[in-house]
């Protein structure tokens, strides 16, 4: 539509997200002022040659963000508080000093959230749910969701799980916290917890708050080095499907060794099933829990598959520990919201969850390929790793020999400067450092997220990052 100057690249996918972004940019730039009326969804869809559902999804996203407002009989208009001076940070860019929550390199594309499928699931639940189901429910989760998750994890992750083993939680963080609290109660002290090195710095305060004593264990090209696990450890926290931040997949040899270690020592393996849904260049790898169900706690969530804001996660634990976590959940907060649980159960049972994951797997692969190619072109001295799965890549600066033609040894500064240059170019990036301040906190690499980066914007962003590097 000419007056809105909407540019839609049909080959890039994510059409609703593209429309939402173009309208959002028009509002931010002042081309669409507060109160400006937008075309009806049917008219705009006709002008763009798209289905009306795509435009409806884009408008709904912008209404949810507060950029647009829609009233029956009055159409859709730019919201009063939106516009050039709205205090909203540009998408895909993190400001200095931002808190630990919010957009990060591992965030999914929230514009791709399956709103219509979720809305249909909620409508189904509200139309069919008996009144009694809205009362206080089992703090371990509603039976329907535990059944669906047990079947799903067995089918997709080769887990050995029954519905009684599953506890529904608000996310991965709560799952880890409650398991460690249960271990501390059992042992009468804080757990000795081995953690991968490097690991996510965001997790460390949460783990320490449980009273756990953290012991870093190095990660190499096969994953965590099992022979370096400390004697006397009560548990080890691992991300075997796609290690954060390096992206390494735990090798079959190390998987077997880790299961043997747990059986021999009586320790627990806390398996953070991070990024297991999004694999690109390798066959599916089953979870560790399927190898040693009596010694492994499998923890997952929909934060990457759907959206972090849903706050829906789970653990699958050995029966005794599952009961302890369910009891702790009852004591702490009486369980999770039931309507959302039933909605997720319906989404899985109807096949909509699988369809969404297949669609996003294809789209994220395209975005990953575009980012890897652009980095190779504009910053060839960055060694890119960990790209067979997940929503981020791991780049190690100055790792390529000096034979790169005219890339210049000054093309790649340290990881901190690279992260700053990437953020200045609109990319989502952060430095990955060794766990617990080992190696004197020396940066070891750069994490760059690609889930929120449309393919047609990749080359421009990486070119801008390279220019930032040259001028720093």
N, C-alpha and C positions, 0 to 999 in steps of 0.2 A: 504494500500500500504506500503510494508515493509520499503522502503528507506525513507519514510516520517514519519513513525511511527504514523500513524493516529489511534486514538482509538475512535470508535464510539459506543455509547451505544444506540441501537435501542429502548430499553424499556424506555429510558429517554425522548424521544421526542426532538423537536428542533434540528433536524439533521443538518440543514444548519448552525445553530449557533455553533454546536459542531465542525463541520469541520473547520469553520472559526477560532474558538478558537485554535484548534490544530495546524493549519498552522501558526497562529499568534505567538503562543508560540515557534514554531520551528524557526521562523524568529528572535524573541527576544533573544532566547538562542544561536543563531549563527549556529544552525544546517542547516539552509537555509540562505546562504549569499546573499548579494545584487547581482542581475543579475541572480540568480539561476532560471532555467526554471522549471515550474510546469507541471505536466501531463495535457493533454487535458481533458476538462470536461467529455467528453464521456468515455475516458479511465479510469479516476479516478472513475467515477460512476460505471463502470463495475467491477473494482477491489473491490470496497466497497459493491457491491450488492445493490446500491441505484439508484434512478431515476436521470437522468442527470440534471433535474431542480433543485434538491437539491444542487448539486455541483455548478451549475451556480449561484445560489443565494449566496452561500458561497463566491465564487470568487468575485462576484459583491460587496458584503459587504467589502471585503478586498481591492478592488480597490478604493472604496469610501473612505476608511480610509487612503489610501496612502501606505498601506503595500505592495500591488501588483500593477503592471501596465500591461495593456493588449493592444497590438497593432495587427491590422489585418495583418496576414501573419507571425508575429513574436511570436505568442503565448502569454502566461501569465508568467511573471517573477516577482521575488522579486524586489521591487522598490529600486532605488539607495540609497535613504535616509533612508531606513528601516534597521533594524538590532539591534544588541546587544546594541548599544549606542544611539538608538533613544530615544528622550526625551518624551516618552509617559508613562504616569503613568499606572500601572497595573489596569486592569479592575476590578471594584467592590471595589476599595480602594481609600479613600480620603486622600490627604496629608494635613499636618498641614498648616494652613494659606491660604487654597484655598479660592477663592472668592465665593460669594453667589450663583453664577451660576455654572452649571456643574452637575455632577453626585450626586445624593442625594438619600436617602432611598426610596423616593416615585417615583423614575424613573422607567419607563417600560423597558422591554428587547428590546433594539433597534435592536438587531440581528434578532428579530422576526417581524420587520416591513415588511408588505406585499408588497415587492418591485415589484413583478410581477403584482399583482393586481393594484398597484398604476401606474405602467408603462402603463398597458393596459388602465387605466382610462385617463391618460394624452394623450396617443395616440388617444383615441377616441375623446377627447376634441379638439385636434389639427386638427383632420381630419374633424370634423363636425362644429366647431365653426365659425360663420360668422365673417368677418373682423371687422364689427362695434363693435362686442363684446369686442375687444381688446382696445377700446377707454376708456377714463375715465368712470367709471361705478357709479351706485348708491352707495354713501358712506356707506349705510346701508347693502350692500351686494348684490350679483347678485340674481335675483329673483329665479333662479333654485335652488340654495342652500337654500334659505330661505323657499321655498316650501318643499323641502325634509326634512329639519330639523324640520319644524313645524309638518309634518306628523310623522317623527321618534319619536319626543319627546312625541307626543300624544299617539303613539302606545307602546313605550317602558317605558316611564316615567309617563304616565297618566297625562300629562300636558294639560292645556287648552290654546292652542296657535294657532294663525293664522300667516301666513307668514308676515303680516304687523307688528306683535309684535316682530319679530326676527331682531336683528342687528348683522351682522358678524363683528368680531373683531380679533385682533392678538392673543388673548388668554384671560384667566381669569383675569390676572392682568390689562389689558387695560379695560376690562369690568367694574371691580370694580372702577377703577380710574375715568372713564367717568361718571358713575352713581353718584359718590360722588361729582364730579365737578358740575354735573347738579343740585344736591341737594343744594350745596353751592350757586350756582347762583340764585336759586329760593328763598332761605332764606336770602340771603345777608350776610351769614357767613358760616364758616365751620360747617359741620354736627356733631352732637353728635352721635357717633357710638358705640354701644355696641358690644363687641367681646367676643368670647368664651375664657375661661380660664381653661386649657392651650390652646394655639393656635400656629400657625406657626409663628415663629419669623421673617421669611423672608418677610411676608406680612406687618409687622408693619411699616417699613419705607415708603412703597408705600402708605399706608393708611394715614399716617401723612402728606405726601407731598400734599395731597389734601386739607389740612387745617382741617381735621377732628379731633375732640377731642375724644380719645378712652377711653372707660369705660369697664373694665373687668367684666365678669359675669361668675360665676363658672359653671363647667360641672360635673355632677355626673353620676351614672349608667344609667340614662334615657336620658341623653343629657343635653342641656343648661337648667339651672334652671330659668324658665320663670318668677316666682314671684320675682326674684332678678333683673329683667330688670329695669334700672334706669328711673325715671320719667323724661319726657322731651326729651327722646332719639328720634332722627329723624329716626334711622334705627338700625337694628341689623344684623350682619354677622354671618351666621351659616353654618355648614357642616352636615346636618341631615342624609345623606345616610351613612356616615362613618366618624365620627368626627376625625379631626386631632388634636393631635396625639393619643388620647385614643382609637379610633376605635369604640366608642359607636354609636349605631343607635338610633336616636331620637324616643322616644316611642310614640305610638298613642295618649296617654294622653297629652304629651307635645306638640305634633303637633297641636292638637285641641286648646290647651291653647295659643300657639304662634299665631295661626290664629286669635283667639279671641282678643288677645292683640293688634295685628296690626289693626284690625277693630275698636277697642275701642279708640285707641290713634291716629290713622291716620298715624302711622309710617310705614316704609317700612321694609320688610324682604328681605335681600340679601342672596339668597340661592346658595351657592357654591356647585354644584352637584358633589362634589369630590368623586371619586372612585365608582360612582354609577354603572358603567359597570361591575365591578368585584365582584360579590356576590357568596358565596360558600355554606354556611350552613343555609341559610334562604330564604324564599320566596321573590320575588321582592317587594320593598316598593316604592310606588308612590312618586312623588316629592311634596313638599309643595305648589308649584305654582298651582297645580291642585285643592287644597283646597281653595285658596284665590287668584285667578288670578289678582284681582285688587290691591292687597297689596304686592305681592311677585315678585321679580326679580329673574328669574332662570338663572344662569350663568354656562356655560359648555365649554369644549374644547376637542380637540383630543390629548392633551398632554400625557394622560395616555393610551388612547385607541390605538393611533398610534405612535406619537413621538412628544416631545416638540418642536423640531426644525422646525416643519411645521408652527408653530405660527398661528394656526387657532382655533378660539373660537367664542362664541356667547353669547348673552343675549336674553331672552324672557321677555319683560317688559310690564307694562300697557301702553296703546297707547300714552298718553301724554309724559311719560318718554322715550319711544322708539323713539319718534320724537326728543326729546331733545338730546338724545345720538347720533342719526343719524346726527343731525346738528353739534354737537361737533366733530364728526368724520370727517365731511366735512371740518371743520375749521382747524383741527389739521393736517390731513395727506391724505385726499381725498380717504380713503378707502383701502381695502386689495387687493392683487394681484388677478386678475380674473381667470387665468388659474388654480391655485390651488383650488379656490372656485368651479369652474366647475368640476374639477377632484374629489373633495370630494362629490359633488352632484351625480356624476355618480357612485362613489363607493357605496354610500348609496342606490341609485335607483337599482343598479344591484344585490344587496344582498351580495356583497363582504365584505362590512363593518360588517354586521351581522355575516357572516361566520368567519371572522377574530376574532371577539369578542368571539364567542363560542369556537373556538380553544384555544385562549389565556386564557379563563376562566378555561378550563380544565387543561392547563399547569400550570398556576399560583396556582391552588389548589394543584397540586402535589408538587410544590415547597414549598408552605406554610406548608403542612402536614409534609414534610421532615424536615423543620426547627423547627417546634414545637416539633416533636419527638426527634430531636437531642438535643435541649435545655433541654427537660425534662430528658434526659439521662445524659448529661454532666454538666448542671447547674440547678439542680432541685430546687434551692432556688429562681429562677426567676419565678415570677407569670406572665404568658403570657395572654394578653387580646386583645380584639379588632380584632379577626381573622376571623369573619364571612364574611368579604368582604375586598377589597382593595389590596394594594401591599406592605403593611408593617404590622408588629405586634408591640404591645406596651408591654414592659416588665418592671415590677416593681421590683426592687431589694429588697432582704431580706424580702419578703412578706409572705413566707411560714413558718409555725411554726417550732420550733427547733426539731421536731420529724423526720425530714428527715434523714435517716440512713447514717451516715458518710459523708454527704455532707459537713459538717463543717460550723460553723458560719462564718469562714473566707473565705468561698468560694465566697461570693458575696459582693464586696465593693460597693461604691456609684456609681451612674449612670455615672458620668464623667469618672471614672476609667474603668467601664464596656465598655463605648463607645470607649475609647482608645484601650482597649484589643480587641474589635470586629474589629476595623479598622486595627489593627496590624495583625489580622488573615485573612484580605482580605474581611471582611464583610462591607456592607454599613450601618453605624449606626451613630446616633447623639443623644444628650441629649435633652429631652423635658423639658422645664422649664415653670413655670407659666407666664402668659401674663403680660407685663408691669412691671416686676420686683416685683410682689406681692410675699408674703412669703419670702422676702429678696432674691429672685432669686434662692431659693433652688431647685435643680434638683428633678423632681418628677418621672421620668421614662426614659426609653430608647426606641428609635425607631430603629427597624432593618428592612431593606428592603430585600425582597426575590425575586423580579421579575427578577433580573439578576443573580440569583444563581442557576445553574443547579443542578438537584436532586443528581447526582452522586458526586457533590463536597460539598454537605451540611455537611455531617458528619465530614469530614476532617476539614472544616473551623470552625465548632463549637468546635471540639476537640482542635484545635489550640487556639481558644478564651479561652477555659477553662484553658489551660496551661498558657496563658498570665495572666489570673486572678490569678493563683496560685503563679506566680513569681513576681507579683507587690506588 
